[in-house]
Amino acid sequence: MSKKQKRQGSSANVSVAPIAEKITPSRISSTTTEFNPDYTPVIKDLKRIGILAGSFITLLVVLSFFLR
């Protein structure tokens, strides 16, 4: 096996000045658009998937008792 080699990391001393620009509230409200999605079809599908999964698991448990 080959020996592990240690790598020496380079450390750069770079100072970053803070950004002095501030965003005013009027600028935020004018560029913000409302995102209000409707998830009712997704919720219906998730409920259907949950009911089907539960019924299949129940069916498998019941069948396991009869097939022994």
Protein Blocks (a to p, Z undefined) as FASTA:
>chain_A
ZZddddddddddddddddfbdcdfklmmmmpccddddfklmmmmmmmmmmmmmmmmmmmm
mmmmmmZZ
